[in-house]
Every structure is written in C-alpha cells, then in structure tokens.
C-alpha cells in the first residue's frame, strides 16, 4: 500500500473527494440554496478552489488565520464563522477586507460594537442562533430576534442574516431523527427571521451548518445557504450518523505495524498525534479498511493498539500496512503539514495543509 | 493577562519549568539513577538543553523526526523509544548515528533483524517489557527473558537493557497505590534482568518511564534510568494522580471570552485545536486558573464552552482572558508552532516547538 510513502501519513483519495464535492454541489443547486463549504476540514487552498469550481458561492473559515491563507490563494468570498475580538485581529480583518468580501458571525453587541469601529463600509454580520448546540447564540425566536434588533442598531455593522450550526442533529440515533432535527433547525432559523421582519429588520441570509444536516435543511423553505465541511472527506462519525459510507470516506491514516507482542495484539505507528482522541470511547471510532476482524482498542500518542479476532492471528505481521479511517477528519488533518493525494491507488501529488494550526 | 499576546496561545512559565527540571534532577541523583527525560512533552531543543544542563544524561524521543531536530540542535545522546522499521527510517537512523549516540527500543526479532542489517557498530537496543500498559512488549519474567535471548542472538544488534513505561500506575486511585504500582514495575524489570543474567545475558540498563512513577521507581534497587516527560510542564492528569499541583503546572492556554450568550455560559476561543480531546469526560480535565466557580463543559474545535456558578454571572464579560491548564500537556504542545515563555508575569521569549508534528 503506497510503498513510496513512509508512515504514518495522511492520504487523501482525490477521486472520492471529487465525488463528494460534486454531490454536495448538486444537493445545493437542486434545492436552490448557496453552498459555502467550511474549509476547516481540509485547510487546503487547492481543495477550496475545487469546491468553488464545482459551484460553491464562497467558503467558510473558523479563524482569521485560515481566512488569510485562503485569501492569499486568491479566494475572495469568505464567511468568518467566529466572533472577532481585539485590536490585533481587527487590524488583520481590515487587511483581509481589502482582498476579499468578508462576513463575520457573532452573538453579542460587544463584539458587534468593536467591529463597528473598524471603518470602511459597514461590516456584514450574521447573528449566531443556538438551535441545540448550546455553544454561542441565544435560543431561536424572541431571544434571538431581540439580539438582532440590538445589534442592528449598532453603527458600522449591518446584520445580513442568521447563522446556526447543527445542534440536536449530532445526537440523532436514526436517519429519521436526523432529518427531523435538521428540518427543525432550519425552520427555527426561518421563523426567527420572520419575527425579525415583523420587527422591521429584513434579513437576506439564513445560513445553516454541518454535513449531517445539509441534505435535509437545504430543502427547508427560507434557508438560503448551507455550510457543510466534513462531507469532503467524511469520517466514522459521519458513517455512524448514516450520511457517509466507507466508500465515501476520502481520508486515511496510512500506518505500519511495528509490534505484535501477543498473538491477538497489533501495535501500529499511528496514535493520537495522527488520529486525535476525538470520538474515543465510541465503538468503531477508528476503522481499519478491509480488516473487519481488527478492532482498535486504544491509542497512545505514537502507538495504536488493536485486537485481532481469533482465526486471524497469523495476519498483519510486523511491517504490514493498514489504512485507518479517522473518527474526526477535521482534527486529524490539522496534525499534518502535508497530505498525499492519491488516485486509483497511486500517489499523484503532495497537498500542503496550508491553514494547519491557524488557531488565531 | 499578557496583553502583548493574541489568543489563543500557548504560554509556558519558565520559572516553574526550571523548578520542575531541577527537582526531577535531584530525584535522580539522590537515588543514583540516570535521568533521560522524554522530550515529547516540550519538543523544544532549548528545554532539552536545560534538562541536560541540570544533570540529565541524555534524552528520550518517540520518533526519528524528533531525534533529528534534537541532534540538529547539538544533542548527542538519544534514546529512540520506538521500534524503527523500513528502509526510509533505517537510512535516517544511520545518518542520525553519525551525529549522536543512539539507542533504540523494540519488542520483536523482526525489528531487531532489520536494525542488525544497518552496518557500522552494533545497534544498542532496549527490549520493551509490558508491565501493565498492554501496548508493546511481553509480560515480565520468562516471556520477556526468552525474547531477550532471541534478540541477543541476532547479529548487528546488542541488547543493552530492558525498558518499560508506566502501566498500572496510570490507573492508580491513591498515592499509596501509585507508589506500589511503580515499585512493582521496577521490580518486575529488575527480576526479568536477573533471569536474563541466569540465562547468560548480562544487561546493564534498566530504564523505566513516566512522570507519575519516576519518584517511586528511582528508589528500586537495580533500576538504572528514569525517563519522565510530562514533569517539565505537568497538567491536570498529573494533578489528579497527585504528582503535581496547580503551582507546578507550567503550560497554559491563554484564551479570550468571545461570547456570553446566556448568564451562566462562557464561550472562549480555545477548543480542541488548542486543547485536544485528551481526558475529555474526566471531571476537571481542563482548569481555569483562579476561577474555581468556572467549569469547562465541552470543547468544539475552536470553542471552549464553560459554566459559571450562580453568584458569578457578572464576571468574565466578552474580552476577558483566562489561563487554562490542559489535561495532557504533550498533545497540546504538538498543536502549536511557537510558545511564549514568561517569567514573573512578563513575556520574555518565543520558543519554537521545533519538533512539532514529527510523526515519522
């Protein structure tokens, strides 16, 4: 398996990536909504460009550092889905606005007032609504409509819409529950926007996040934009939610067996420094492709420890290679400086994870 | 709090680091054992040099990439506590041996045979023994003694000793349990070496790992080397095990409050991309210094969501800064390109995390 690459390594199947990118673009266009993929999953300008060429209207970034990398690569329509606070970041935001159309999300008058002092044309903001994630934002309806009114009165900012991320959806146990949670999320946002309209504030963007909800929420009347991220690579978390299959997962950690201390134990050279602890404790959180009789047991920083079922103890001697599907693609990509792009089982390119580590 | 630094950021208190480094050096010298700190915790040549100047006899690395960074910085005595496999790594190991004395740990004849073909003077190897970690290595006693005999017969390698990492100790619930587990670990290794001696193989190094066990295992007769890593920074995992206090933790994630959507909710700009998911689910896995009424609830990639006790809802408005003690210092350091070194509350230097991301 890819003898030209040393392990552990991040390997991306570009055929699967293209299929995933194309399929989500179709979901958006079939439903008449804009697609603004979150680039935190790949952190690679090349793949952001692929998404734009397939029909995305712009990109979403989590942090200014990511947005700067993407703008540097020529991408000129960016939603910063994170409240920007403090002089150093505001200076960077002002510079970013010279190169790209930038919108920012937030959930407080304090952050809006700070942004409002930036100068130049009013900063377009989306107000984050809490549809079940219990992170940023107030609940939908009156609490959020009041917040919108308060922020709309602040000079220097223009409230253009509402934004939310998957909330309840991530806890769904069945496809029907997921579909219902996603629809409710979209409807919550649309109803809040209607309340704002009755208050005299007209909002033109209803932006809803997440891969698991994208297919369902795109069809809710009034939703204007979807922001899935993980769909480009998928992972075992998406498989568990029923929105991906092994065939639609594009990211692998290529790893080598470096110890077989007991007949049933396989130790490989990929631990949390390649796979993170995200999802640990969930059965099947990491899957070895083509090895249904191998179960990952735990990870140390540099070791992955797996269990082989009886009858398979002679397999996977020291030096064998495995491809692991991570639990959370976004976090895993952030651990690597480069990824190997493959097609038809051949390494064809090295991709720079240019926005890796952009925490600020 | 450090207004000259933007957040989120990794901040290291160098006064605490010096105290931790000096104290562990004293533990080693008082017990007549060598100290070979694991540099995976800091990944910084400057701090490795500080450890050597304080009396460490060499360093431990997990991966070749870390060792290369350290050798490049002039460090010339390195234990690679990881089985090295495959042509690309063996070529790099040969080059590394030109610049530094290098020992390698392993647990299989296959890896030893590969190393044995390296050429040059025999490769000094330590055989890993499983004292409860259930990762690499066979159980102590006969299974490991037999493995040592098998490896000792392989040309091109010289078995110089046994190596283990904390096993049972990490699961200890009381200081007495921890001390007992650590002693048992040391004794298991020493008894295995005695068995090897009776088999005609004399071993000169008994090397035992981990910060929680270091103070206890250093006093076991026959142990020659301790390899703690985390002690230089400490973290909440070490606090829970009773081997660190808040005062002896040196690493902080400096973060800013970017949302206060509900009276009891504080959202900051440090999530798993700064803090990892290591330790999630353990109460108090992340602590905010000086804020006993704040409890971290969950992390998303870029958001930390915390709960404020009643009576404190007016505190921590948007823009406030907090210092967070991570659950696992080693993994957190790996997420940053630089750390800010502080003394007496002043930023005095930027430290390059030079061996960050060295997974190969």
HADDOCK unambig.tbl for C-alpha pairs under 7 A between the chains (distance, minus, plus):
assign (segid A and resid 6 and name CA) (segid B and resid 88 and name CA) 6.87 0.50 0.50
assign (segid A and resid 7 and name CA) (segid B and resid 360 and name CA) 6.31 0.50 0.50
assign (segid A and resid 8 and name CA) (segid B and resid 359 and name CA) 6.54 0.50 0.50
assign (segid A and resid 8 and name CA) (segid B and resid 360 and name CA) 6.16 0.50 0.50
assign (segid A and resid 83 and name CA) (segid B and resid 258 and name CA) 6.16 0.50 0.50
assign (segid A and resid 85 and name CA) (segid B and resid 258 and name CA) 6.88 0.50 0.50
assign (segid A and resid 85 and name CA) (segid B and resid 319 and name CA) 6.95 0.50 0.50
assign (segid A and resid 88 and name CA) (segid B and resid 6 and name CA) 6.87 0.50 0.50
assign (segid A and resid 107 and name CA) (segid B and resid 259 and name CA) 6.44 0.50 0.50
assign (segid A and resid 107 and name CA) (segid B and resid 261 and name CA) 6.73 0.50 0.50
assign (segid A and resid 108 and name CA) (segid B and resid 259 and name CA) 6.47 0.50 0.50
assign (segid A and resid 110 and name CA) (segid B and resid 318 and name CA) 6.87 0.50 0.50
assign (segid A and resid 135 and name CA) (segid B and resid 267 and name CA) 6.90 0.50 0.50
assign (segid A and resid 135 and name CA) (segid B and resid 305 and name CA) 6.27 0.50 0.50
assign (segid A and resid 136 and name CA) (segid B and resid 259 and name CA) 6.34 0.50 0.50
assign (segid A and resid 136 and name CA) (segid B and resid 261 and name CA) 5.87 0.50 0.50
assign (segid A and resid 136 and name CA) (segid B and resid 267 and name CA) 6.87 0.50 0.50
assign (segid A and resid 137 and name CA) (segid B and resid 261 and name CA) 5.32 0.50 0.50
assign (segid A and resid 138 and name CA) (segid B and resid 261 and name CA) 5.66 0.50 0.50
assign (segid A and resid 258 and name CA) (segid B and resid 83 and name CA) 6.15 0.50 0.50
assign (segid A and resid 258 and name CA) (segid B and resid 85 and name CA) 6.88 0.50 0.50
assign (segid A and resid 259 and name CA) (segid B and resid 107 and name CA) 6.47 0.50 0.50
assign (segid A and resid 259 and name CA) (segid B and resid 108 and name CA) 6.47 0.50 0.50
assign (segid A and resid 259 and name CA) (segid B and resid 136 and name CA) 6.34 0.50 0.50
assign (segid A and resid 261 and name CA) (segid B and resid 107 and name CA) 6.73 0.50 0.50
assign (segid A and resid 261 and name CA) (segid B and resid 136 and name CA) 5.86 0.50 0.50
assign (segid A and resid 261 and name CA) (segid B and resid 137 and name CA) 5.32 0.50 0.50
assign (segid A and resid 261 and name CA) (segid B and resid 138 and name CA) 5.69 0.50 0.50
assign (segid A and resid 267 and name CA) (segid B and resid 135 and name CA) 6.92 0.50 0.50
assign (segid A and resid 267 and name CA) (segid B and resid 136 and name CA) 6.88 0.50 0.50
assign (segid A and resid 273 and name CA) (segid B and resid 359 and name CA) 6.90 0.50 0.50
assign (segid A and resid 277 and name CA) (segid B and resid 277 and name CA) 5.20 0.50 0.50
assign (segid A and resid 277 and name CA) (segid B and resid 278 and name CA) 5.55 0.50 0.50
assign (segid A and resid 278 and name CA) (segid B and resid 277 and name CA) 5.55 0.50 0.50
assign (segid A and resid 305 and name CA) (segid B and resid 135 and name CA) 6.29 0.50 0.50
assign (segid A and resid 318 and name CA) (segid B and resid 110 and name CA) 6.87 0.50 0.50
assign (segid A and resid 319 and name CA) (segid B and resid 85 and name CA) 6.95 0.50 0.50
assign (segid A and resid 335 and name CA) (segid B and resid 357 and name CA) 6.43 0.50 0.50
assign (segid A and resid 336 and name CA) (segid B and resid 357 and name CA) 6.55 0.50 0.50
assign (segid A and resid 357 and name CA) (segid B and resid 335 and name CA) 6.44 0.50 0.50
assign (segid A and resid 357 and name CA) (segid B and resid 336 and name CA) 6.53 0.50 0.50
assign (segid A and resid 359 and name CA) (segid B and resid 8 and name CA) 6.55 0.50 0.50
assign (segid A and resid 359 and name CA) (segid B and resid 273 and name CA) 6.91 0.50 0.50
assign (segid A and resid 360 and name CA) (segid B and resid 7 and name CA) 6.30 0.50 0.50
assign (segid A and resid 360 and name CA) (segid B and resid 8 and name CA) 6.17 0.50 0.50
